[in-house]
């Protein structure tokens, strides 16, 4: 019941925000790897659609750079993950800026298939002005995406819990300090220290227990 109540509160907050703008509301679901962003995006989308909203879903994971670019600073480089993993220019040009107050409403939600490392050329779609865009991804409050979201929800969970989840989900090493994880661990620590995403987000959710999320700030019941 606690999860259902938290999701309902978040949906209320998103719906209120959507009613206050005249363009598609762009909502970012920010958080480190394993924070539960995609699960939350799916849950919010279901409930918003049940209320009659036109929901567009997207993930930053569908806007990666080519493998050669992603690893040009080394496969273990946290700076390389921060700087080179995602094609942020394409995210803005294809998805976020077209749905902005001055955008043309024509958008695409993917640019690259990560598994095959191939460029995608999906057809352009046209959004309704009252649509709600939900985008999940890591480091969404970085300077390169400043002003690109109308609302940001930050999902917070400890390193230990996040890596436990990823070990169950992907078979990854559960130790944040493991050599295979350091690239991501250090990138997220740097992001948190310098961008302060938990402080800057419009809504902060303690997602340590996915069955009992706690809305810490920003979405009154």
Residue pairs with C-beta under 8 A, 6 or more apart in sequence:
2 211
2 212
2 213
3 210
3 211
3 212
3 213
5 221
6 205
6 213
6 214
6 215
7 40
7 43
7 44
7 47
7 213
8 47
9 215
9 219
9 220
9 221
10 40
10 44
10 153
10 203
10 205
10 215
10 219
11 44
11 47
11 48
11 51
12 219
13 151
13 203
13 218
13 219
14 25
14 27
14 44
14 48
14 132
14 151
15 48
15 51
15 53
17 25
17 27
17 150
17 151
18 25
18 53
18 130
18 132
21 101
21 150
22 101
22 129
23 99
23 100
23 101
23 103
23 105
23 129
24 56
24 99
24 105
24 127
24 128
24 129
24 130
24 131
24 132
24 133
25 131
25 132
25 133
25 150
25 151
26 96
26 99
26 100
26 133
26 135
26 148
26 149
26 150
26 151
27 132
27 133
27 134
27 135
27 149
27 150
27 151
27 152
27 153
28 135
28 136
28 137
28 140
28 141
28 145
28 148
28 149
28 151
28 152
28 153
29 37
29 40
29 41
29 44
29 134
29 135
29 136
29 137
29 140
29 152
29 153
29 155
30 37
30 137
30 138
30 139
30 140
30 141
30 152
30 153
30 154
30 155
30 197
30 201
31 37
31 138
31 154
31 155
31 156
31 157
31 207
32 138
32 157
32 159
32 162
32 184
32 188
32 191
32 192
33 138
33 162
33 166
33 184
33 188
34 157
34 161
34 162
34 163
34 165
34 166
34 169
35 155
35 156
35 157
35 162
35 207
36 155
36 157
36 165
36 207
36 210
37 136
37 137
37 138
37 155
38 59
38 136
39 210
40 136
40 153
40 155
40 205
40 207
41 57
41 59
41 134
41 135
41 136
42 57
44 134
45 55
45 57
45 134
48 55
48 132
48 134
49 55
53 130
53 131
53 132
54 127
54 128
54 130
54 131
54 132
55 131
55 132
55 133
55 134
56 99
56 107
56 109
56 127
56 131
56 132
56 133
56 134
57 109
57 133
57 134
57 135
58 95
58 109
58 110
58 133
58 134
58 135
58 136
59 135
59 136
59 137
60 86
60 91
60 135
60 136
60 137
60 138
60 140
61 114
61 137
62 109
62 110
62 111
62 112
62 114
62 120
63 86
63 87
63 88
63 90
63 91
63 94
63 95
63 110
63 111
63 112
64 70
64 85
64 86
64 87
64 111
64 112
64 114
65 84
65 85
65 86
65 87
65 112
66 112
66 117
66 119
67 117
69 84
70 80
70 81
70 84
70 85
71 77
71 80
71 84
72 80
72 84
73 79
73 80
73 83
73 84
74 80
75 183
76 179
76 182
76 183
77 183
78 182
78 183
78 184
78 185
78 186
78 187
78 190
79 187
80 183
81 183
81 184
81 187
82 139
82 187
82 190
82 191
86 137
87 111
87 112
88 142
88 144
88 145
90 111
91 111
91 145
91 148
92 144
92 145
92 148
94 107
94 108
94 109
94 111
95 107
95 108
95 109
95 133
95 135
96 133
96 135
96 145
96 148
96 149
97 103
97 148
98 104
98 105
98 106
98 107
98 127
99 105
99 107
99 127
99 131
99 133
100 148
105 126
105 127
105 128
105 129
106 124
106 125
106 126
106 127
107 124
107 125
107 126
107 127
108 122
108 123
108 124
108 125
109 122
109 125
110 120
110 122
111 119
111 120
112 118
112 119
112 120
113 120
127 133
135 149
138 188
138 191
139 187
139 188
139 191
139 195
139 197
140 149
140 152
140 197
141 152
141 154
141 195
141 197
141 200
141 201
142 191
142 195
143 195
151 202
151 203
152 197
152 200
152 201
152 202
152 203
153 201
153 202
153 203
153 204
153 205
154 197
154 198
154 200
154 201
154 203
154 204
154 205
155 205
155 207
156 198
156 204
156 205
156 206
156 207
156 208
156 216
157 206
157 207
157 208
158 208
159 176
159 185
160 176
161 208
162 176
163 172
163 173
163 174
163 175
163 176
163 181
164 174
166 172
166 174
167 173
167 174
172 180
172 181
173 180
173 181
175 181
176 185
177 185
191 197
192 198
198 204
201 218
202 218
203 215
203 217
203 218
203 219
204 215
204 216
204 217
204 218
205 213
205 214
205 215
205 216
206 213
206 214
206 215
206 216
207 213
215 221
